[in-house]
Amino acid sequence: FTSSPGRPPADLPVDRALGSGGATRYLDCIRETIIPGVESRYRLDPGQRMLIGYSLGGLFACTVLLRRPEIFARTLVISPSLWWDEEAILRDEAAWAEGHADLPAKVAFVAGGEEESPGGGWENNLAEAVMARLAIVTRVRTLHERLRGRAYPGLRQSLRLTPEGRHISHLPNALALGLIDAFAL
């Protein structure tokens, strides 16, 4: 799901054997194989395609949004791992802004309102110190504000924090509310 081969913090329980930096290959597979296969079997409107990503998948969704926004009409980003590779996604955002006057996209950001708060135990699935360093809510707000500050004419976005939401426990609620937000844009 990551666009660069950065490494997660040592105390983050990620299976390093899975590797990193394969977002481009993953997107190519989706674009060249999965989308044509699904759209050849079912009557779907390509103008309504939606990408949903959560955690590292949320990082992937942001990468697609900032590199190939034409592939998906809507993007739902849930608790994205924007901390990856020293916030490389913010460099992607700056690169897009430098080369483009518009970002034609509809994107709904959702994060758990309590993801950075102490407590939560299994509901955050990581130690409090790790969750604090990942700063999921702070970083998603930063990306949302940067995009809003660009005043792209074709960008419609929203940001929602699920009340009492923690990284693991808020996913069902975030998905339901995020779909509502994404289709309201």
Buried (B, 14 or more C-beta within 10 A) or exposed (E): BBBBEEEBEEEBEEEEEEEBEBBEEBBEEBBEEEBEEEEEEEEEEEEEBBBBBBBBBBBBBBBBBBBEBEBBBBBBBBBBBBBBBEBBBBBBBEEBBEEEEEBEBBBBBBBBBBBBBEEBEEBBBBEBEBBBBBBBBBBBBBBBEEBEEBEBEEBBBBBBBBEBBBBBBBBEBBBEBBBEBBEEB
